[in-house]
Amino acid sequence: MVANAVRWTVQDLEAMPDDGGWKRYEIIDGELIVTRAPHIFHQDAAGNLYFELVQWSRKSQLGKAFNTPGVIFSPNDGVIPDVVWVSNARLETDVDEAGHFTVAPELMIKILSVGKLNEQRDKEAKRKLYSLYGVQEYWVVDWRLKTIEVYRRNQAQLELVCTLLGNDSLTSPLLPDFAIAIDQVFR
């Protein structure tokens, strides 16, 4: 621990340079996290899940999917998940003037970034953060292993309920009648 370490806020992000999308800036518990633009297969998996959620949302009329939205939980916690799904009720009331979510979407999806530190942050720090702020479900997608870990809220914590592989089907109690084969996510 560094004495008098700088604690970043979401407001500090306004001063970050616009680099055309090559870097992603997030803050977790006052710590600035900078990652670079993701691998194309990372983006492909995110795009496939986003597409399926958009299709399902248009049919169900229960909510809406967004790719790479800003989610501001507090002045010291702001993230950019790969994909989210939010109910109509939250969408109507919990978006600020800049277009950022100010409460947790019900579903957050993270495609793992390359590197042990990135994976640890995505599976541990972000899962804890999302648990704290009320995310109902968290999908952690590994495009290299072609797996999806599904975490669901249980007694205020997101707990791993299953790890899905190629022939499995991804469903959710949040999304009635939604289903996608895991191998479709990685095609």
Beta strands, then each sheet from edge to edge (+ up, - down):
strand 1: 23-28
strand 2: 31-36
strand 3: 63-67
strand 4: 71-74
strand 5: 77-79
strand 6: 83-87
strand 7: 107-111
strand 8: 137-142
strand 9: 147-154
strand 10: 157-164
strand 11: 169-172
strand 12: 175-181
sheet 1: 1+ 2-
sheet 2: 3+ 6- 7+ 8+ 9- 10+
sheet 3: 4+ 5-
sheet 4: 11+ 12-
end
